[in-house]
Amino acid sequence: MAPRGSIPIDLSRADLAVDRWAASTPDRVAVRDATSAVSWIELRDRVTELAARLIARHGVRAGEVVGVGCRRGVDGVVAVLAVLRAGGAFLPLDLTAPRERLAHMAGECAVRTVLVDQPSAVLDGSGADQVAVSGPGAAAGRAVFPPARLDDLAYVIYTSGSTGTPKGVLVPHRGLANLAATHADLLGIGPGDVALNYAAMTFDGFVFELFVPLHAGATIVLPDDETRLDPVRLTRLLADTGVTFAPIPPSLLAALPDVDLPALRAVLVAGDTCRLDVARRWARDRVLFNSYGPTEGTVSATLARFPGTVAELHVGAPFPGVDVHLLDDRQRPVEPGAVGEIHIGGAGVSWGYLGQPALSAERFVPDALGGTPGARLYRTGDLGRARADGGIDFLGRRDRQVKIRGVRVELGEVEAALVATPGVHEAVAVPHAEGARLVAYITAVPGGDAEPARVRAELEDRLPRSHVPDVVVPLPEMPRNAARKIDTAALPDPFGPSGTPAGEAETVPAAGDPVERVVADLVADTVGAQTVPVHTRFFDLGGNSLLMMRLVAQVNELFDAEVSVREFAAAPTVAALAAAARRTAAPERLAAVAAMAEELAGAPGIPVDAR
């Protein structure tokens, strides 16, 4: 399939756009976070000063990998751009992740320096120096920066690995420059736009959401984590800051309230399948874009545009500089309309996996179709079918990699962590509820203790939160098929009739007051249970971050309350959520809901449901 369109591509390095906009629109706001904003000239000066300091005081060399462990905000953007200006490649680090995982990534990348916006004890003993983004200045005017070359390494980002170890993808500047230049044009983003940066820095969506608006000269808005996780607050941010372009995960888009956002002219969904009804709702008054692409292909490989009404969803066609081929198992193009594995070629193909030459050779194969000597194709493992209109229908995976709430998860990595947990003999992980939840089934070693809550707690110390199963179900033994392999189709329903994870004791919730009963009903409906214990953790009932956002939004709407997602995450029980609702609710609404709950509870045969 040939590249689409004929956009002239400026393949200057994407990070250098800050200099261009600092010269032409110096006083316009470049980046805004929850507490501060910087103009283009201020951004350029901060980037240049920090880059000079990295070279002069910390000995950062061209090609060196530098960690960036900042929270979402202006400092994180400055850190990323300064590493690139100094000739290095940035490694995004989530300093709330398990220490073991951080040590693996930093060690494999030979990281000597980590840029931080506040010191972190999790880096102690790593051998890396913590350098404050806002530190004492250096003589930027005398600094000599390395030449800006497209074939240098831009960043390393880690994805889930099937062997149990995350794998680092090496991405050069060429793909980043192509991504930024083409998408700024295709999405119609320019200096007058305000673009949301939603993705966490450790996901490749952050790269897209930073460098595309940067190339276009748009203002970048970074919500804090509490706003990101609250649909009501995020919607309020979109309105208050006049966001015109918003990349939003499909699962979150479905949870956002349907309010008037006159400035918002374009929404982009990516990373997971978007429901058709959600796409239609958000395309009514604006343009909806759907993007597809893996980390190994520099974030995006195809783009579809749906103006006005949406009859059906597909992932679109490749953009300039990118090739997409649908091939069979022998690397031959499939017939039109047939299903093939999606292979990506062109400017976006990354170098491969750090320190894993065999896996790189398996996934990055010679490009016998493009005609460029030495070119390679990345085998995505995704299945697709060409459409008559030139687009591609995405048809899912051909291996054990899944998307859980939009995050790429290798089930093998989760299972490897499970069987490495003391007391666990066998384990299998499966997606549940169309990728909304991850469920693990385990058996214990003879005489061992594989209590689900302990197993989950240990995984939280070893895996990213997105990879920790929402529910761990203990079994006396695994179901087997005739070949003695685990029969995943025969695994039991992960939830019992009361909604408690199978294999755990089911307890009836205390009656509680009317507010507690209403909240318990909302929680039960959210996790798909009939009743829930009022002191059981939401996550132990099968809840997850997406369901948590929806639940808190429902509680706030029902009670006219101001409960934050962060507050509920710290004490995720019915009892604590009801207490928070009582504390922050509007008094008249609280009284009305309580009275309704009492009335319904007293009516024979009517369940408590104040909605």
Steps between C-alpha positions, in 0.01 A plus 500: 500500500659826391534807720208741487513857372783722387571727797843662476685366803741722693733245654680742727514365853167539678651634823657797318155645431525680835769725350285580198199604708715687754621714209162557333254504794719552809228616741228248415442229764678180402425267792251529785457269798282516811713765672713678240546597137802585285526692175695373203797722580498390865477136396793537261714673762424240769573214259828656388615571856423147623664341196812707561500394865467132405806524279719729713426374849380144452702387202208390285636382165341469157302177477479453878167394651377737772208415728208739542311439823281810519133531576269625226568868445720769352813360668451163329476665157812707569685186611413299188596782262822576688618139479449510123670840468801359689522219241362231729198270486234517770370205701166581667482358853193473721652539847188345656571172316656203681864560590607173338351602165660845513838347585473263203424780253762741634765227513431368151519854357818581700330809644740726697267799536129531579325836471244552777267774618530372858744253661387137518621231738409234243817595306728458802756230434441505123836663431330783309532864603175686558513839330236765568341645188489841665853516632791744501564636154786437263655724236262406219651756265835318505354150463581300189213266416544191280370520141129423462491180293191308399669163534591546867307330779214714636353291782469156655158388616415172667212270407370177645713191428366148452792345694417696814758774442403835344674581173645836404414634154768720340340784302707738282427862413404428139174330589421767759557779245279327244226443756496863614511660155236281335251503787517873557380533140253210491337604828495864397678622815660845495625784725147599602414157638497374859591130520438267792792282614324214679730196485741412778863565407585128512255425216583579140183704467683770698752526215220561250323747729817701561677514164205539263374820671861611550563477125176689433563778751184420698463558874538172693279446808607237755238408763622370834437134586194573710334684210604230252320237708178693555265526199317801641817695582658411167194624315512820704868542405417459130245780532702734721821485294327509159653173380447465125671164443472214750653152475295294748502121559174341380416359845528846659316668212203275574499620863516875428173685558319626192540876544541790261866554401484763226879540466566128455515443124685165482534186713746218438454146632782247502643210694179297521173431321247780521131410525296622205243677718779690678657598167166626371435705813836676482497549121167685504645851527863440404742279308592162648837342415590136563868405506678165510862411557742321732790639702739323263360708211542837678152521651282522189483333160150578372242774542128517422285814491128490580323836456143543623332161503680169542355198322779259598845517653830395345860602563553678170795496262874560540617860494795637295834343581338180632421173321252240621481151351264211575705181467449128551721268707755486214530878473291517180226759439153355558224528242276809515241452774695219667629514857874549548748597767566875507863584415628857532783651298642841422623784716336389824664159540709501817843343542373202697519380859786599728725205575273247326645431153316170450159652578583803286587275206174311546278808510692732263536322166660608169269709283482316169211719383621857545805492274730693738819305575525406867143605581301294748138428583366467852272198548231635730322175585175683418256378239339728245302506178521758223185694424379610159543865605871449571464473876566203727267310731681399820409141594690435823810308605646171383696432823456539877544873510184682607381851570372558855329838523711612203837386642701236316547198730685178425313231691826307526657783702212491749510121524877500552459741790220288647693172501800681650282595798556275804223244541380508137540183294321574171347815360312619197391857421206583275322819396144536625206724408638589156835617631360707785650266763790260539430178691759253630432140599751327727565170674708469815807285555422200724462633851565853377322828561372675189250735662373733222540829687862417586574394142359827365694699758826334394427564132442868577862512617627341177274602212356828370150564632358437152641145507374398845193272467178660618399165649704195604292181510640198691419157355567150640632408153501638150248366245676305225411406144579171330856615432542575874530869430313751715150537356431872532145453373426279801622748760221598741325835512740722696212640708259320724129585520564780748781647293774375730793343313448125460661293771480772765252520781191700416375730774178696515552874541387666817170684462660840558324833471312609185803671343715191550231279347476722191878502458512122547242465224707720267814297573316171444371622167847621399674168569209286378394356836171460683637618834841608628661498846532856624855455630643303205743684274354605167793344313448166673145500363631523143513877482769679301610855425244552222210366707624709792476817288147413392392420855634822652339703221164329572528568873589865441213546257245325721591680822631825344821413684872570453662162563832468319619184328824521696309510830300189410811319374661554841201343682309300236206362698127563505523630855777751419334616178167554680679701770670716236167556327338609827787738573502676161141470376259788466278471814167520314609233249629277779169523682301433183702191404486364855123547515457328166717210615294459816179505300623240254644281774161495673309401188453121473687339215675819389881494516696797630588702190472875527597562142 
